Amino acid sequence: MKKIISLFLVVTLVLTNFQGWDLLKELDLSMKFDLFQGIGNSFAEEDEIKGTLLEGTGLYYEIENGEVEITDADTNVSGELVVPEMIEGYPVMSIGIGAFYKCEKIKTIKLPESITNIGEYAFGQCTDLETINIPKKVTEIKADTFSSCRALLSINIPDSVKSIGKSAFRDCFNLKTVVMPEGIKNIKNRTFYQCSDLESINIPDSVTDIEEYAFYSCYFLKDINLPKGLTHIGEYAFYSCCNLKNIEIP
């Protein structure tokens, strides 16, 4: 299974807390992309492949207690990828931690509706990923699930999802629209950090807490409604939202 070692995480946290990124982004976004790519290449380590290869797909899997987990994927897989609903007669229920990490050539992923769990970093740094569906049985989007999916344009989060982890969509620079369901209570730390092209987002009435840096550097966010039950907005939650002209405060 592909993992990100702690040193990479430490360096990333230092860099993403450096406010000079605002200036760098305005001057040359490609500079940042190249730097993060270099960090990833230097500090990301790939452990031994975990699981059994599903021939013809580039997917690796494990079966436990009658359920299938997709554990890994060949990073050379490109274009459209369809994850099957059944393998060896058992339902595919889970996408493992970092299963598709750095699968940079995939443009579309179709997940089966049998999926109930998606792990942290599952699609992290899938830099060409443009479209993906979130199955309706998934109840949580975990930390960094889609971080650095730079080509992702939109995401529809189903009503089944009640929790979104920190940095879930961090650095999704081309993400323009997000549909969030009722039932979400917190918008976590850095959830939409540096989603610079984000223009619109609905914040459900169920949200009571918007944590620090949640919408940091969402440059093109134009207007936003804050729910009536909101009790807390963290530091820098809307920092560098340069085009924010209308914010409705309850």
N, C-alpha and C positions, 0 to 999 in steps of 0.2 A: 504494500500500500504506500502511495506517495505521501510524504510528510513534509511539514515545514519545521525546521529546527528552531529552537528558541532564539538563537542569535539573529536569524532573519526577522523574527517577530519583534525583537527589541529594536533593531535598526529601523524597521517600518514604523513603530510607534514614535520613535524620536523624530523621524522625518515628517510624519503626518501631524505632529504637534508644532512643527516649525512654521510660523506664520508667513515666512518668506515665500512659501508655495504660492500665495496669491500673486505675487509679482512674477514669479517664474511662469505661472500659468498664462498670465497676460502676455508675457514676452514670447514664450515658445513652449507650447504644450508637449511637443515631441521630445523636448529635453527631459521632461519628467518621465515620459514613457520609457525612454532609453535607460534612464537611471534605474527605474524600478525593474526593468527587464534585466539589467546587469546584476542587481541585488538578487533577483530570483535565481539567475543562473549560478551565482556564486555561493548562495547559502541554502538553496533548496536541495535536499538530498532525496534520492529515490531508493527506497528499500526494495528488497526482493519482492517481485510480483506476488500478490496474495490471491489465491483462489485458482479455479479451474477455467481454462479458456473456453469460451463458447465459440466454436468454429465459425468463421465467416463474419464475425461481428466486431472483433477486437475487444470484447467485454470479458471480464473475469468475474466469477461468482463463487459463493459458498452456500451450502444448504445446511440449515440447522433447525431442528424441531418442525420440519415440514414447511419451512419458509426460505425463500431465496433472497440473498443480499448481493447486489452488485458491488464488488469490492475494489475493482480497479478497471482501467481501460488503457488500451494502447494509445499513446499520445500522437501517433501518426494517423489515427482515424480522422477522416475529413468529410465535409459536406453534411448530409443528413444522417442522423443516427436514430434508429427506432429500438427502444428497449422492449424486449418481449414481455408479455404478461405471464407466461409460464415457461419454466425451464425444468426439464426432466419430470414433468408432471406436477411440479410444485409452483405456487404463486410467487411472483417477484414482489416482495413487500418493502424492500429497503434499498436506498442508495447509501453506501457506506461513506465514512469520513474520507474526504479527499479523493473520492473514487474517480472523478474526471479532472482532477487538478492538472492544470497546464495542458489540457487537450485543446491546443490553440487553433486547430484547423476545423473544428466542428462548427457548423453554422446553425444547424437546427437539431434539437433533441426532442423526441416524442416519448414521454413517459407513460406507462400504462396506469390505468385508474386503480390498479391493485396496490400501488405504492402508498404506504402509510407514514414512512419515515425517510427524511433526507438529512444526511449528516453534515457536520461543519465542513466548510471548504469544499463541499461536494463538487461545485462547478467553479471554484476559484481559478482565476486567470484563464478561463476559456475565452480568450480575447477576441475570437471571431464569432462567438455565439450571438445570434440575432434573435432567435425565437425559442421559447421553451414553455411547456405547459406545467402548471403545478396541479397534480391530481387532487381530487375533491375529498380524499380521505386523509390528506396531510393536515396535521393540526399545528405544526410549528415550523417556521423557517429559522434555522439556527444561525449561529454566528458565522459571518463571512461566507455564507452559502454561495452567493453570487458576486463576491468581491472581485473587482477588476475585470468584470465581463464588459469590456469597453464597447462592444458592438451591440449590446442588448438595447433595443429601442423602447420596449414597453413590457409591462408585466401585469397580469391579472391574478390577484391573490384571492383564492376561493374563500367562501364563507366559513369553511371548516377550520381555517387557520386562526388561532387565537393568540399566538405569540410570534414576534419577529425578533430575532437575536441581534446583538450589537454588530455593527458593520456589515449587515447582511447584504447591502447593495453598495458598499463603499467603492468609490472610484469607478462606478458605471457611468462614464463620462457622456455617453450618448443616450442614456435613458431619458425619455421625454415624458412619458405618462405612467402613472401608477394608480391602480384601483385597489383600495384597501377595504377589507370587509368590516362590518360591525363586529364588536367583540374584542378587538385589539385594545388593550388598556395602556400600553406603554409604547412610545417610539424611542427605541433604545439609543444609547451612545453610538454616534457615527453611523446610524442606519443608512442614511442617504448622503453621507459625507462625500463632498466633491462630485456629486451627480450634477455636473455643471450645466447640462442641457435640459434638466428637469424643468418643465414649464407649468405643469399642473399636477396636483395631487389632492385627493379627497381625504380629509382627516375625519374618521368616524366619530360620532358623538360619544362613543364608549371610551375614547382616549382621555386619560386624566393626567398623564405625565409625558412631557417631551424632554428627553434628556439632553445633556450637553453635546454640542457639535452635531446634533441630529441632522440638520440641513445645512451644515457648514459649506460655504462656497457653492451653493446652488445658484449660480450666477443668473440664470434666466427664469427663475421662479418669479412669476408676475403678481399673483395674488393668492391668498390663502385664508381659509376660514378656520378659526380656532373653536373647538367644541365648548359647549356651555359648562361641561363638567371638568374642564381643565383646571388643575390646581397647581401645576408646577411647570416652568420652562427653564431648562438648564442653561448654563453659561454657553455663549457662542452658538446657541441652537440655530440662529438664523444669520450668523455672521457672514459677511461678503455675499449676501443675496442682493446683488447690486440692482437688479431690475424689479425688486419687490415694491410695488406701488400701492397695493391695497391689502391690508391685513385686518380682518374683522375680529375684534376682541370682544368676547361676550361680557 
